Amino acid sequence: MTTRIAMVAGEASGDLLASHLIRALRAKLPEVEFYGIGGPRMEAEGFEALWPCERLAVHGYVDAIKRYRELSGIRKALLARMLRDKPDAFIGVDAPDFNLWLERRMREAGVPAIHYVSPSIWAWRGGRLKGIARSVDHMLCLFPFEPELYERVGVPVSYVGHPLADELPMHPDRAGARERLRVPDRATVIAMLPGSRQSEVRNLAATYIETARLLAERHPDPCFLVPLATRETRLLFEQVRREADAMELPIRVVFGHAIDAMIAADVVLVASGTASLEAALLKRPMVISYRIGKWQYRLMKRMAYLPWVGLPNILCNETVVPELLQDDATPARLAEALDAWLVDRDGRTRLEQRFTELHRVLRQDTAERAAEAILPYLGAAADGALRPVGSA
């Protein structure tokens, strides 16, 4: 019989993760079929998307509240479809607020429920662990410190590593990146990544531009690379730049090329998020900054119990790179922190060694390990009885 797997991936990052997993599972089960909510990368692997993953993308609490009825309707419709025609397993890829609800109901219906990418319970909302334990048959974790949290409450769990560590080079070609971007070898290069969303660019663009102005006064031949992924964010950044009367600054806005920009850079200014992990895996010294709405920041600060927001510091369990957030993210303080890296050659060397060790820990052939953890559940589903696998 054909094995059928239902999946839900939210946003582009989930689409990418899920596409790799689909490929790895299909290599082991050539006749397997996938359907649910997904994106173009999943569809390229033969996934049947009943709804596009973009429909699940929300930007902050306010947007989530505004779109609750729409998202709830999609979720209930998918659940009804899965209950009518039960798959052999359900895999929720990230999007925990959407997927854990589905996973619990599929599990209650006798369908194995696997969650791929642990929610950030280690940063806040730790009380969710008991709810997760009732919802999932297996948790697939990207970070090595996460499995212990699930083992404490009896959730079968596997550490599968992070896919970025598989994709990004262990030893980046800095000269090659500068050549591709046509950046002089001897230039002082600062990559500035204000984020991928319009709200992030709106919150940080003016601050980053003023930071560049201060650094340009201190360095004779600076080059500021600002990779932006969409036309909307590029237009927004350029509008802020004109309003700041900063067109004369040596700022180059590039379409995409975020990885090359970070490899080419002497130092990186990055909004907290996945880009900070990319910078760490590329062995770049960085300063992490972020700004959000005041009430949202207060709420998140109250919920958080780790002293860091940046993944490099969280994964290293210490402050290895500066974090300047909210009111602390001033041009003067950001410029000072970036300058500190530029003059501290020994510090850059130590950081590179630390990030190389981190890269090795996270490089685990993620899709293959995830597929191996899922396969026993598919066999159990075919036999009509769930056989949980132990922690890995």
N, C-alpha and C positions, 0 to 999 in steps of 0.2 A: 504494500500500500504506500501511496505517496505521503511523505511527511509534510505537514502544513504548519507553519509558524506564523503567528500574528505578532507584529511589532509596531511600536510607536516611537518615533524619534522627533524631538523638538529642536527647531533651529538648525542652522548649517552645521554646527559642531556635532550634533547628534546624527545628522544625515551622513557625515563622513565616517564617524565611528561605526554606525550600523552597516554602511556599505562594505567596510572591511570585514565585519563579522559575517555578513551574508556570503561574501566570497570564500571565507575560510570554512563555513559550514557546508557550502555547496561542493567544495573540494572533497568533503568527507561523505556527503549525501547528495549525489548528483540530481536526484529526482525531487529534492525538497522545494516547496513552494512558500513564498512569503507574501503577506498582505498586511494592510493596516494604514498607518499614517507615516509618510516618509517624504524624502526629497529627491532631487534629480540624480544624485549619486547612487542612492538605493535603487531607483528605477533603472539605472544603467546596469545594475546587477540582476535585473529580472524581478524586482519588487513591484507588486501591484498596489499603487497608492490610491486608497479610497478618498483620502484628503491629503493635500500637500502639507508638509511640515511647517511651512510659513504661517499657516493658520493658527499654530500654537504659540507663535512668538509674541511675547508680551514684554513691555519695557517699563519695569517698575511696578509698584503696588497699585498706583492709580489706574494704569492701563489694564492691569489684571482685574480690578474691580469693574471697570467699564465694560469689559468683554466677558464677564463671568457667564452671562446667559448664553452667549454664542458658544463658548468653549464647553460649557456644561452640556449643551445640546449635542455637540459633536461627540463628546465622550459617551453619552448615553446611547447614541445611535450606534457607535462602534461596539459597545458592550452588547447591545441587542443582537447585532450581527454575529458576534463571537459566541454568544449563548445558543443561537439557533444552529450554528455550524461550528462546533467546537474545534479549535486548532489543537495540535499536539502539545504546544507550549505557547506561552505569551512572554515576550521579551520587551520590557520597557527600557528605553535608552534615554537616560538622564530625565529631564522634565518631571521631577518627583511629584510636584503638586498635582500634575495631571495623571501620571502613571501609577502611583501607589494606590489610588482609588480603584483603578482598573485591575491592578494586580491582586488586590484583596478579593475582589468579586470573582475573578477567574479562578483563584485558588480555592475559594469556597465552592466553585462549580466543578472542582476536580481537575482543573487544568494547571500544570506546573507554571509558576510565575517566577521569572528571573528578572532582576533589576541590574542594569549595566550602567555603572557610574554611581558611586555612593553619594547620596545627598551630603551636604557639608555640615553634618551633625557635629563635627569636631570644632566648628567655628561658632555655631549658634543652634538654637532649637534642638538641643541634645535630648529633650524629652520625647522626640519623635521615635526613638529607638524601639520602644515597645510597640508602637503602631506599625513600624516597618517589620518587626518580627512577626506580626499577625498577617502581613500582606505578602511576603515573598518567601519562596522556597530556596532561593539562592541569591546572594549578592556578589556582584563582580566589582572589585575595587581597583582603582587606578593608582592609589598611593599606598606605600608599604605599612604605614602606621594605622590604616583603617581596619584591617581584619580583626584586630584585637577587640575593637569596640563591639563588633557583631558577635564574636565568640562569647563575650560575656553574657549575651542574652540568648544564646543558642541558635543564632542564624547561621546556616551553612554559608561559607564565604570563601572566595578565591581572590588572591592578589594577582592581577594580570598585567601590571605595569601600565605605562602611559603611551599611547600611540605616537605622540610627538617625539618621544625618545627613540622610537623606531625609525621615524622619518627624517629627523634632523641629523646632520653629520656630527660625528664625535669630534672631528677636527675641522672646523669651518675654514673655507678658503677665502681669507680676508682680501688678498690681492685680487682674486678673481671677482669678488663681489664689487670691489671698487672699480675694476675695469668695466664690468657690466653696467654700472651706474655712471661711468665716466667721471669718477671722483679722483682728483690728484692723489698720488701715493702719500705725499707729505702733509696733506690738509688735515686739520683738526676737525673730525667729523662727529657731530652729535645727532643721533637719531631721536626724533620726537614722535611718540605714538599716543595721540590724545584719545584713541578709542575708535571703535567701528560704528558706533551709533551716533545719530545726529545730536542727541541729548548730551552725550559725552563730549563731542567736539564743541558744542555750544558752551558747555561748562568750563572747558579747559583751554580753548584756542587762544583767548586773549592773554591768559597767564603764560602759556608756552611762548607766545610771540614776544612778550616783554622779557621773558627769561633769555630768549635768543638775543635780544637787544643788549642785555647786560653782558652776556658772554662774548658778543661780537666786539665789545669795547676792550675785552681783556686778551683776546687772541687775534693774531694778525691775519690769518687766513682760515676762518672757520667756514664750515659747510653744514648747514642744518637740513637734514633729510626728514621730510614729513610724509610717510606713506599713508594714503587714505584709500579705502576700498570701493567707495561709491561716488558717483557724480554728485550726489546731494551733499555728502560730507566735504568734498573738495570745494564746491561752490561756497559752502558755509564758512570754511576756513579762510578762503580767499576774501570773502566779504569782511570778516573780522580783521584780516590783515590790512585791508584798505582803510577801514575805519580807524585802525591804530596808526595809520601813516607809516607803515613798515614795509612798503614795497621795495625799499632799497636794501633791506637786509638780505644776506645770502641764504635765503630759505628756498629749498626746492621741494615743491609738492609733487610727489610721484604717485602714479596710479598703481596701487598694490605694491609689490616688491618689498613688503615689510621684512621678510627674512633677509633679503640681500641688504636692506638698509641697516638692520641690526648687526649683521656680520661685518659690514664695512665700517661701522661706527667705532669710535674710541670710547664712547660712553652713550648710554641710552636713557632717555627720560620717557617713562611709560606709565600709562594708566593701569591701575591694578586690574588683574584679570589674567586670561590665558596668555596674553602677550608677554606678561612678566615671566611666565614659565618658559616661553619660547626664548626670551632673552637669556635666561639662566642656562638653558640647554645649548645655546650658542656661545656660552662662556663670556658674556658681556657684562662689564660693570654697569650698574644702573641705579637710578633713583626712581622710586615708585611714588606716584601721586594720584589723587582722586578727589573729585568734588561732586556732590549730589545735593539735592534739596535739603534744607536745614532740618525739617521735621523727619525726613527719611533717614538722615544721618544719625539723628538722636535716637530713633527707634532701633536702627541697626547696632549702634554702639551699646545700647542697653541690652540687646539680645546677645551680643558677642561676649565670649569669655577668653578668647586668645588675644595675646598682646599685638598680633600682626594681622594684616589683611592680605599681604602679598604672598603668593605661593612659594617663592624662593625662601623667604624667612620661615614660613610654616614648615616646609619640607626639611629645612636644615635645623629647625627647632632653636633658632637663635637669630638675632638681627645681623644678617650678613650684608644687607643693602639698606640704605635709608628709606624710610617711608614718611612722606610729608603729605598729610591728608587734610582736606577741608580748609580751615582757616590757616593752617600751617603751610599750605601749598602756595606761598607767595613767590613772585619772581626772584626776589633777593635770596630767599632761602633755597630755592631750587637751583639757582645759579651757583651759590656757594657749595651745595652738595655735589653738583656735577663737577665743579672745579676741583674739589677735593680728590675725586677719582682721577682726574687728568694729571695731577701732580704726584700721585701716590703709585709709583710703578710696582713696588713690592706688594702693596695691597691688591693691585690688579692681578698679580701673579698668584697670590694666595687664593683669591676668589676664583680664578680660573681653575685651580686645582680642586677646590671644593665643588664647583659646578660639574667638573668632569666626573668626580665620584658620584654625584647625584645622578648624572646621566646614565652611568652604568647600572645603578640600582633600578632606574625606571625603564631601562631598555630590556623588555621581556618577551618580545614578539607577541604583542598584546592580542591581536585578533586570533592567533592560533591558540593561545592559552585560554581565551574566553570560549572559543569553540569547544575545546576539550572539556571545559567545565560544564557546558550545556549538554553535550552529547548523552551522558547518562540519563538525563531527564527525558530526552526524546525516545530512548530505548524503553524507559519505564512507561512512557505514555503509550507506546505501541503495545506493550504487554498488558496495559490496563491497570497498572499499579505503580505508584510513585515510589522510587527508591532514591532517597536523598543521598547525595554524595557528601563526604566530609570536607572540612576546610582544607584549602590548599595554601 
